[in-house]
Amino acid sequence: MSATLEALAQVGGTLVEHLDRTAERRAVIASSPELQERERTKSAAVTGAIHDALLRRGVDDGSAKADEESARLVAQIATIALQNAFDRWIDAHGRKDFASCLHTVAASLRDTLTADLGTGRPE
């Protein structure tokens, strides 16, 4: 997961060049169900690309099935973290860099997941 987030932080740095247009784009997409669907399709493509990259890199959980499941889960979580970091970055209006927004989201995710581990809930 950490390697995936590091790669996304590097890619996200290129978004800085488009901050002004990004806020406008988000508003237009929010107003159009068709554009929202297109965004979901693009998000699925990003998840697929992360998944494939993880499998090529080798997730190494011990078996091919476990590797596939781990790669899928990490790709889905990374895509959600990317989307949330992107929203934070836009809302900051250039006062924060993308990597710090992604770091904040990842820390929040980590805190949420580890807090639930201590509740003794069945799987």
FILUMKOL-501069 format. One record per residue: x, y, z of N, C-alpha, C in turn. Coordinates in nm, 3 decimals. Each point is the difference from the previous one (the first is absolute). Layout:
N
X	Y	Z	X	Y	Z	X	Y	Z
...
// end
This chain:
123
0.083	-0.120	0.000	-0.083	0.120	0.000	0.087	0.126	0.000
0.107	-0.002	0.077	0.084	0.120	0.008	0.064	0.033	-0.134
0.043	-0.102	-0.075	0.059	0.024	-0.132	-0.103	0.059	-0.095
-0.123	-0.048	0.012	-0.108	0.052	-0.086	-0.028	0.146	0.033
-0.009	0.032	0.128	-0.026	0.139	0.040	0.114	0.092	-0.041
0.123	-0.049	0.010	0.115	0.081	-0.043	-0.009	0.031	-0.149
-0.034	-0.100	-0.079	-0.014	0.022	-0.144	-0.112	0.100	-0.030
-0.112	-0.012	0.072	-0.111	0.093	-0.021	0.037	0.141	0.043
0.081	0.014	0.103	0.045	0.134	0.043	0.084	0.064	-0.110
0.085	-0.079	-0.065	0.082	0.054	-0.108	-0.085	0.041	-0.119
-0.095	-0.086	-0.036	-0.089	0.032	-0.112	-0.085	0.121	0.033
-0.050	0.005	0.122	-0.086	0.112	0.041	0.070	0.133	-0.006
0.131	0.001	0.014	0.075	0.125	-0.009	-0.017	0.070	-0.133
-0.027	-0.077	-0.105	-0.022	0.062	-0.131	-0.134	0.073	-0.007
-0.089	-0.028	0.093	-0.131	0.064	0.000	0.007	0.148	0.038
0.105	0.039	0.066	0.015	0.137	0.047	-0.013	0.100	-0.115
0.045	-0.040	-0.116	-0.003	0.089	-0.116	-0.143	0.032	-0.045
-0.098	-0.076	0.045	-0.136	0.014	-0.050	-0.100	0.038	0.109
0.046	0.061	0.108	-0.087	0.028	0.115	-0.121	0.084	-0.037
0.017	0.107	-0.073	-0.113	0.088	-0.031	-0.106	-0.072	-0.082
0.041	-0.070	-0.101	-0.097	-0.072	-0.083	-0.061	-0.118	0.074
0.071	-0.057	0.094	-0.049	-0.117	0.071	-0.123	0.032	0.083
0.000	0.114	0.067	-0.116	0.037	0.081	-0.122	0.022	-0.089
0.020	0.064	-0.113	-0.111	0.020	-0.095	-0.049	-0.133	-0.054
0.093	-0.087	-0.033	-0.034	-0.132	-0.053	-0.084	-0.079	0.100
0.040	0.003	0.127	-0.073	-0.071	0.104	-0.144	0.051	0.010
-0.020	0.129	-0.012	-0.135	0.057	0.009	-0.085	-0.042	-0.120
0.059	-0.003	-0.118	-0.074	-0.043	-0.119	-0.038	-0.148	0.012
0.092	-0.082	0.044	-0.028	-0.143	0.015	-0.110	-0.023	0.103
0.004	0.073	0.109	-0.101	-0.015	0.105	-0.140	0.032	-0.050
-0.010	0.080	-0.104	-0.131	0.040	-0.051	-0.053	-0.093	-0.110
0.076	-0.101	-0.038	-0.038	-0.083	-0.113	0.010	-0.149	0.033
-0.113	-0.072	0.005	0.005	-0.144	0.024	0.084	-0.075	-0.105
-0.003	0.045	-0.124	0.078	-0.065	-0.105	0.150	0.015	0.027
0.041	0.119	0.040	0.141	0.022	0.030	0.042	-0.073	0.127
-0.090	-0.011	0.095	0.030	-0.076	0.122	0.024	-0.147	-0.036
-0.081	-0.054	-0.087	0.019	-0.138	-0.045	0.134	-0.016	-0.072
0.034	0.098	-0.080	0.130	-0.004	-0.070	0.115	0.002	0.100
-0.014	0.078	0.106	0.102	0.005	0.105	0.013	-0.136	0.070
-0.115	-0.065	0.023	0.005	-0.133	0.063	0.070	-0.101	-0.091
-0.022	0.013	-0.129	0.067	-0.088	-0.096	0.150	0.024	0.001
0.039	0.127	0.004	0.143	0.032	0.006	0.061	-0.048	0.131
-0.073	0.013	0.107	0.047	-0.047	0.130	0.022	-0.152	-0.001
-0.092	-0.071	-0.063	0.015	-0.145	-0.012	0.124	-0.034	-0.083
0.028	0.079	-0.102	0.119	-0.022	-0.082	0.127	0.023	0.082
-0.001	0.103	0.085	0.115	0.027	0.087	0.020	-0.118	0.096
-0.109	-0.048	0.059	0.008	-0.114	0.091	0.058	-0.121	-0.074
-0.047	-0.023	-0.121	0.052	-0.112	-0.079	0.149	0.014	-0.030
0.042	0.119	-0.031	0.142	0.024	-0.030	0.087	-0.022	0.124
-0.047	0.046	0.115	0.074	-0.021	0.125	0.007	-0.150	0.030
-0.112	-0.068	-0.014	-0.007	-0.144	0.023	0.100	-0.074	-0.088
0.000	0.030	-0.128	0.091	-0.067	-0.092	0.146	0.030	0.033
0.029	0.124	0.037	0.137	0.036	0.036	0.045	-0.076	0.126
-0.090	-0.014	0.095	0.034	-0.075	0.121	0.028	-0.147	-0.032
-0.080	-0.058	-0.086	0.024	-0.140	-0.038	0.132	-0.016	-0.074
0.032	0.096	-0.088	0.128	-0.005	-0.072	0.116	0.014	0.098
-0.017	0.088	0.097	0.105	0.026	0.098	0.016	-0.118	0.094
-0.110	-0.070	0.026	0.003	-0.114	0.091	-0.042	0.040	0.139
-0.124	-0.030	0.035	-0.053	0.034	0.131	0.059	-0.091	0.106
0.021	-0.127	-0.033	0.069	-0.098	0.084	-0.068	-0.025	0.134
-0.125	-0.046	-0.006	-0.070	-0.043	0.121	0.004	-0.152	0.017
0.074	-0.068	-0.084	0.019	-0.142	0.019	-0.067	-0.089	-0.104
-0.107	0.043	-0.059	-0.065	-0.081	-0.102	-0.056	0.092	-0.108
-0.023	-0.058	-0.116	-0.053	0.080	-0.111	-0.136	0.058	0.035
-0.085	-0.078	0.065	-0.133	0.049	0.036	0.011	0.112	0.103
0.085	-0.017	0.100	0.019	0.106	0.101	0.060	0.124	-0.063
0.094	-0.018	-0.094	0.058	0.115	-0.069	-0.107	0.078	-0.076
-0.086	-0.072	-0.070	-0.108	0.062	-0.077	-0.093	0.077	0.093
-0.040	-0.060	0.110	-0.090	0.066	0.095	0.066	0.122	0.063
0.126	-0.013	0.038	0.073	0.113	0.059	0.014	0.114	-0.099
0.035	-0.033	-0.123	0.017	0.102	-0.104	-0.132	0.072	-0.025
-0.109	-0.074	-0.004	-0.131	0.061	-0.023	-0.036	0.093	0.115
0.018	-0.045	0.122	-0.033	0.081	0.117	0.086	0.126	0.008
0.129	-0.015	-0.019	0.089	0.117	0.005	-0.036	0.098	-0.110
-0.029	-0.049	-0.120	-0.037	0.089	-0.111	-0.128	0.076	0.031
-0.098	-0.067	0.057	-0.126	0.067	0.033	0.020	0.105	0.108
0.075	-0.035	0.104	0.025	0.094	0.109	0.083	0.119	-0.051
0.098	-0.028	-0.081	0.085	0.107	-0.054	-0.081	0.096	-0.086
-0.093	-0.052	-0.078	-0.083	0.086	-0.084	-0.090	0.089	0.085
-0.055	-0.055	0.106	-0.083	0.081	0.091	0.086	0.106	0.068
0.120	-0.038	0.045	0.090	0.097	0.063	0.037	0.110	-0.099
0.026	-0.038	-0.124	0.033	0.098	-0.104	-0.114	0.098	-0.019
-0.122	-0.049	-0.010	-0.116	0.088	-0.020	-0.018	0.095	0.118
0.013	-0.052	0.122	-0.015	0.085	0.118	0.112	0.103	0.010
0.122	-0.040	-0.031	0.112	0.094	0.003	-0.018	0.107	-0.107
-0.048	-0.040	-0.116	-0.024	0.096	-0.107	-0.102	0.104	0.044
-0.108	-0.044	0.065	-0.101	0.095	0.050	0.060	0.094	0.104
0.081	-0.052	0.092	0.066	0.085	0.100	0.090	0.102	-0.066
0.072	-0.045	-0.100	0.094	0.086	-0.070	-0.074	0.115	-0.069
-0.111	-0.031	-0.068	-0.078	0.104	-0.066	-0.055	0.098	0.103
-0.055	-0.054	0.109	-0.059	0.086	0.103	0.104	0.091	0.066
0.127	-0.039	-0.002	0.106	0.081	0.060	0.043	0.117	-0.089
-0.047	0.004	-0.125	0.029	0.109	-0.094	0.149	0.031	-0.011
0.081	-0.104	-0.010	0.143	0.020	-0.020	0.081	0.024	0.126
-0.065	0.001	0.115	0.074	0.023	0.125	0.067	-0.126	0.052
-0.034	-0.116	-0.054	0.062	-0.127	0.038	0.045	-0.071	-0.126
0.108	-0.075	0.013	0.039	-0.080	-0.117	-0.075	-0.133	0.002
-0.007	-0.064	-0.115	-0.078	-0.121	-0.012	0.052	-0.110	0.092
0.131	-0.014	0.009	0.058	-0.106	0.083	-0.044	0.013	0.146
-0.008	0.122	0.052	-0.043	0.016	0.140	-0.147	-0.034	0.015
-0.081	0.031	-0.100	-0.142	-0.038	0.004	-0.015	-0.151	-0.002
0.077	-0.067	-0.083	-0.004	-0.146	-0.006	0.049	-0.060	0.131
0.104	0.057	0.058	0.051	-0.048	0.129	-0.107	0.012	0.109
-0.072	0.111	0.002	-0.107	0.021	0.098	-0.110	-0.105	-0.015
-0.040	-0.026	-0.125	-0.103	-0.100	-0.026	0.049	-0.138	0.042
0.123	-0.034	-0.034	0.055	-0.131	0.036	0.008	-0.017	0.152
0.039	0.105	0.070	0.006	-0.006	0.146	-0.139	-0.019	0.060
-0.097	0.069	-0.054	-0.138	-0.015	0.047	-0.051	-0.141	-0.026
0.030	-0.053	-0.116	-0.039	-0.136	-0.033	0.066	-0.100	0.095
0.128	0.016	0.023	0.074	-0.088	0.091	-0.059	0.006	0.140
-0.028	0.120	0.048	-0.059	0.016	0.134	-0.137	-0.066	0.009
-0.079	0.016	-0.103	-0.134	-0.060	-0.002	0.008	-0.152	0.001
0.087	-0.055	-0.082	0.013	-0.146	-0.007	0.056	-0.058	0.129
0.098	0.062	0.057	0.059	-0.055	0.123	-0.091	0.019	0.120
-0.082	0.104	0.001	-0.095	0.019	0.110	-0.103	-0.112	0.000
-0.043	-0.042	-0.118	-0.100	-0.107	-0.010	0.057	-0.137	0.035
0.131	-0.017	-0.009	0.060	-0.129	0.032	-0.016	-0.036	0.147
-0.008	0.098	0.086	-0.010	-0.025	0.144	-0.142	-0.022	0.050
-0.098	0.000	-0.087	-0.138	-0.012	0.046	-0.044	-0.144	0.019
0.077	-0.096	-0.047	-0.036	-0.140	0.016	-0.117	-0.045	-0.086
-0.028	0.073	-0.105	-0.108	-0.037	-0.091	0.036	-0.125	-0.079
-0.097	-0.088	-0.023	0.031	-0.119	-0.081	0.022	0.038	-0.145
0.076	-0.083	-0.072	0.028	0.029	-0.141	-0.115	-0.032	-0.088
// end
